[in-house]
Amino acid sequence: MAQTQFADHRQAALALLSGNYKLTLKAGQFLGQLAIVASPLSVAQADWLAKLLNKHGLPSLARQEGL
């Protein structure tokens, strides 16, 4: 079954934070910020989030916000 992409970065960040994934303190802080801030992601933020989602086998974002 294909995984549905995340509609926005906040949902993706919450999925990583609420799952049983091994995250560094830095990654946890980054994801916590993304979960509460609705502003568009920078290119660097979008890249890091995409890498974290891929690393943990989660679907990607449906669209690249603000890019």
N, C-alpha and C positions, 0 to 999 in steps of 0.2 A: 504494500500500500504506500502510495506517495505521501510524503509529509506536506502539510499545508504550510505555506510561508507565513511569517509573522507580518501582521498588518502595519506595525510601527515598532520603533526601537524600544519603546517602553515595555511592550509585551515581550519582546525578545530578552530584554534585560531581566525582567521578572522571572521568566522561564529559567534562565541560568541561575539566578539567585535562589529560587525556590526548589530547584532540582538538587539531586544528590551528586553535584559536580565538585571536583577538587579545584578550587580557585585560589589564587594568591590574594593577599591582602590588597594589593594594588588593583587587581582585577575586580575584587569585590567592591572597593570604593568607587571605581569607574562605573560599574553596573548600577550601584546604588544611586549615583548621580543621574545616570540615564533614566532610571525608573521614575524619578520624580520631576525631571526637567522635560518639558514638552518642546523646547526649541529644537530646530533642525540640527542634525549632526554635521560636524566638520568632516572633511575628507579623512583625516587621521582617525577620528572617532569611529566613523563608519567602517574603516578598514579594520580597526582593532575588534569591533563588535563582530564583524564577519568572520574574523579569524577565531574568536572564541566560540561562536556558533558552530563553525565547521569542526573545530577541535573536539567538541563534545557531541557531535553527531546530530545537531539540531538544524531545522530548516533555516534558510536565509530570510532576509527581509524581502517583502513583496516589491518594494521600490526603494531607491536610494533617496532619502529625504534631504532636501536642501542642497543637493549636488547638481 
